[in-house]
């Protein structure tokens, strides 16, 4: 999926991650602040083993993410969030919006790595490659590769999964 990084207009949006304990879905979203045209709807990322991540888009701007069906999650002893960041927004190609489409489905390998405390998750789309990371919200970083393709997401400050006694 073609994507481009734009400067952020206004302050950095706030995002809160929420678990749905019954379905294991992790969700987070913020209000998009871009007027104009572009896809308003969802982009469903799926892989061959049935993993599903849904990207929320408003006027072309990525403004949320739901991990619906998790791929196998790997744990890294040290999972370092990129430190070379700019605040910005990621805008997806306007081609879909021109055709009136509100939902897209893309097939690509998905992998997830987390730190030991499971407060940081890295969702990678396709193979690992050189990327630019942008802070789109206080707890969401989005990666775009050097060819202008959406490459991944960093989810930070993720709360613990609800314990059974919390249900």
Residue, then its C-alpha position, 0 to 999 in steps of 0.5 A: x500500500x502506497x503511503x507518504x509522510x506529511x508534517x503534523x498539523x497541530x499537536x500530537x494526538x493521544x491514543x489509548x490501547x484497549x484490549x477486548x478480553x473476550x476476543x484478544x483484539x487490541x485496538x487504538x484510535x485517534x481523531x484524524x485532523x486532515x480535511x480533504x479527500x482520501x480513503x475513509x474506511x479500513x484497510x485489512x491486512x491479512x496473511x497466509x496463516x489467517x492473521x488480521x490487522x485492520x488499519x483505520x483511515x480518515x480522509x486518507x490519514x492512518x488514525x488507528x489500528x486493531x490487531x484482530x487475529x494475532x500472528x505468532x508473537x515473538x519476544x525480544x530480550x531488548x526491543x528498542x523503539x526507533x529513536x530517530x523520529x519526527x511527529x507527522x501523519x501517514x497518508x495512504x494513496x488516494x486511488x481507492x477513494x476516487x473509486x468510492x471504496x471504503x474498505x480494502x484488503x491487502x495480503x502480506x506476511x505479518x509478524x509481531x515482536x514484543x518486549x518481555x513486559x508486553x508493553x511494546x509491540x512491533x507489527x511488521x508488514x512484509x520483510x524487514x527493510x530500511x524504513x522511516x518511522x513517524x510518531x503519528x500519536x503519542x503511543x503509535x509509530x508508523x513505518x514507511x519504507x524507502x519505496x513509499x510503502x506502508x511497512x509496519x507499526x510500533x505500539x507503545x505503552x500497551x496495557x497488560x491483557x486483562x486478568x481473568x479476575x478482571x472479567 
